[in-house]
Amino acid sequence: MKALLKWVAIILGGLLGLVLIISLILYGIGLARLNRTYTITPRMVKIPNDEKSLREGKRIFQYRGCEACHGEELQGVIYLENPAIGQVITPNLTSGEGGIGAKRTDLDLVRAVKYGVDSDGKALLFMPSTEFYYLSDLDLGRALAYIRSIPAVDNQPQPSELSATGFIVMNLTQEITFLPAELIPREEDPPTAPEPGKTVEYGEYLALSCPVCHGLEFSGGEIPGFPPEWPAAGNLTPGLGSRLPTWGEEGFIEIIQNGEKHGRAIHPDYMPWTSYRHMTDQELRAIYLYLMGLEPVEFGNR
């Protein structure tokens, strides 16, 4: 009996040691990815200063979700706190104490937004540049103009950081993009954005953030890496389990702008309709046209 217990202890000890070694290797790989530097010289965009452009820049900043991440005063906020992953804390974009506004050039901001890379050449954690890479020069220029116009706010957020398990998770799952800079094609210019209008192409341009929660197939389901209490994302295709076809175009606009339709409410903590409500009816019609043209996929296949 003692011999059996001894061998069980040896085997368990060996397994624990193997898990520890693998964890340390994954931690090291994650650390190396975080410390990698990128040399990127993006094309500069024109930054206007007229009132109309600033108003439009604010609207773009809002409906693209930037305000939801950085705060109404651009002061920076704790966006996500998950022990399994770490803390996602957005920087103060103003020129106030603790802000980066006065420390970053316009080209630095373009590099951060479109390529997910900081002024030191390192990748920014969770910066959604896989979406912003496709922004038109006009939209980006207006959004940057708005950022530059905001009064200074004193706030010194801590930088985002991964937990010990976060370093491991980032190497084990391909469904959570920790470092979008790794996925950006750096050797070519971004594609030309479509002209605004009620078209499938423009709808696709406006819906670039949807796959983050709804999956690359837009069919929804449980969101990988998100807290377990979060509800599953809905099916945005015309496939089985989707509400969009029954809502119709007008119903889709209503629920995005008001967060509610026929007694069904959408919680803004889970579905950021409070950002998307800043879109115009024409923009939302373009998105609906695009979504209804997607291949029908059954709910949950992401």
N, C-alpha and C positions, 0 to 999 in steps of 0.2 A: 504493500500500500504506500509506504514511504517513497519507494522508488517511482511509483506512478505519479505521486504528487510532485516529486522533484522534477520529473519530465514535463508535467503540465506547467509548472512554474517556469521552467527553461523556455518552453514554447511561447508562453504568454509574454515573458520578458523579451524574447526575440522579436515577437510581433510588435510589441510596444516600441522597441528600439527601431524597428523598420519604419513604423509610422512616424516616429520622431525625425528620423533621417529624411524621409520623404517630405515632411512638413518643412524642415529647414531648407531643403533644396528648393521647394516651391516658394518659400519666403525670399530666398536669395534671388530667384528668377524675377519675382515681383519687384524687388528692390532695384534690380538692374534695369527693368523696364521703366521704372519711375525716374531713374537717374540718367537715362539716355537723353542725349541732346540732339536737336534737329536744327539744321541750318535752312531757314526758309526766308526768302525775300519776296513777299507777295506784291502783287500789283496794287498800287495805291488807288483809292477811290476819291472822287470829289466829295467834299463835305460842305454842304450849303449852310447858309446862316439866315435865310429868310423865314418869316413867321409860318408860312404855309408848310415849308419843309420840316420845321421843328414840330408842328402839330402832327404831321404825318409820321415823323420819326418816333414820336411818343406812341402813336397808335401801333406802329410796327413793333416797337419795344414791348408793348403790352400783349398784342395777340401772338407774338412769337414766344411768349412765356418768360421773357427776360425779367419783367417786373416781378413775376411770381417767384423767381429765384433770387433776385438781388434786392427786393423790397421796393416800396413805393417811392422812397427817397433815394434809392440806389445805394443804400447804406450797408448792404450785405446782411445776410441772415443765415441761421442754421437751417438748411433745407431738409436734411435727412440725418437722423441719428439712429444707427442700427449697430448694436454690438458685434454682429456677425460680419459687418462690412467696415464700419467706421463712421466718421462724421463728414458730411458734405456741407461745407461752409463757404458761402459765396463772398467774394471780396467787396469792399466798399469802393464803388466806381467813381466817387466824387473826389474833389481835391482837398477835402477836409482832413483833420488829423486821423491817421490810420487808413486813409484812402489811397488809391493808386492813381487817381486822376491826374495829378501833377507829375507823377513819376513815369507815366507811359506816354510815348509819342502816339500820334495817330496811326502810324504804321504798326506799332506794337499792338494797338487795339484790333487792327485788321488781322494781324497774325493770330491773335488770341481767338477772335470770333470765327474766322474761316478755317483755321488750321489747328486750333486747340493747343497752341504752344505759347508759353510765357516769354517774357523778354529775355530770360536766361537760356532759352532754347529747350527747356524741359516741358514735357507734356502736362497739360492741366487735367486734373482729375475730374471726370464726369462732365466736362464742358461739352455741350451737344453740338460740336462742330461738324459732325456728319450730317446734320441738318443745315447749319448755317453756311457750310461750304458752298451751297447752291444759291445763296442769296444773290439777288441782282446787285450790281454796283449802286444803282439808284436807291434801293431799299437799305442797303448797308450804310451808304453815305448819310442818309436821313437819320437812321438809328444812331449813328455815331455823333451826328450833330446834336441830337437830343441829349445824349449822354454828356456831351461837353457843356450843354447849357444849364445843367442842373446845379443849384447852389451847393456849396460845400457843406458836408455833414460830418461831424466828428464821431467816428466809430471805428474801432480797431478789431475786426473779427480775426479769430485764429484761422490759420490755413486749414484746408481740408486735409484729412489724414485717414489712412486705412488702419483698422485694427489688425492684430496679429493674424486672426483668421481671414481678414480681408485680403491680405497678401496671398493667402492660399487659394481663396475663392476666385480671385481674379485670374488665376492660372488653370482653374478646373472647369470654369464655365465659359462658353462662347456666347451665351445669350445676354450677358451683361457687359456693356462696353465701358470699362473703367477708364481707358485712355483713348478717346476718339482720335487723337493725333495719329495713332498707329494705322488707322483705316483710311486716312485722307490721301488721295493721290497727289503727291507733292511735285511731281515732275511735269505737270501739265496745268494749263489754265483751267479754272472752273468753267463748266458749260454755260452758254448764254441762257439767261432766264427767259421764260415765255412772256409774251405781252399780256397785260391784265385783260380779263374778259371771261365770259361764261364758256370756258373751254375745258376739255379734259386735261390738257397740258397745264393750264394755270391752276386747276384744281389739285393736280399732283404736286405742283410747286408749293401750294399752300398747306398741303397735308403731310409735309415731310416729317413732322414730329410724331405723327400717329403711330408708326411702327414701334416706337419706344415702349409703349404699353400694349398695343394691339397686335404686335408681331409683324414679321415681314410679309405674311400672307393676309394681314389685316383681319384675321378671324377671331382674335381675342383669346381668352382663357386666362388661367393663372399667370401672373406676371413674375418671371424668374427674378430672384434676389430681393423682391419686395417683402415687407412684413406680412406674416401669415394672415393678419386680420384684414388686409386689403382685399376688396372684392375682385373677382375676375373681370378683366376687360371685356367689353362687348364685341360682338361680331360686326365689323364694318362692311363686310361684303354682302351681296344679295343672297348668301347661302343660308342653310338651315340654322335657325337660332338667332337670326338677325331681325331687329325691329325696324331697321331703316326703311325697307320697302313699304311697310304698313304706315310708317310716319308720313312718308311722302316728302317732297321738297320743302313745303311750307312747315310741316311738322318738325323737320330736321332743323330748320332755321329757328323755329320757336324754342325748341329745347336747348339749343346752343346759346341763344341770346338770353333766355330766362331761367335755364336750369330746371325747367319743369314742363310737363305736357300731360294733360288728362290725369292729373294726380300723381304721376310718376316724377319724382324729384331726383336730380343727380347731385351727389355730394361733391362740392368743389375741391375737397381735399384729395379726392380720388380721380375725378375727371375735371381738369382745369377749364371748365366752361367760362369761368370769370375772366380768363385770358382771351378765349376765342370769341367772346361776345363783342369784342372790339372790332371784329371783322364786319365788313359791309354785307348787305344782302347779296350783292353780286358775287362777292368772294365765297360766301357760304353756298350759293347755288353752284358755283364752279366745283367746290369740294364734293357736294352731293352728286353732281354729274360724274365726277371721277370715281367716287366710291361705288356708285351703282353700275359703273362699267367694268369693275373688277370681276375676275373669275369667281363665281360662287364657291365658297369654301364653308364646310360645316364648322360650327362654333367650336373653338378650343384647339384648332390645329395650328394656330399662330401663323 
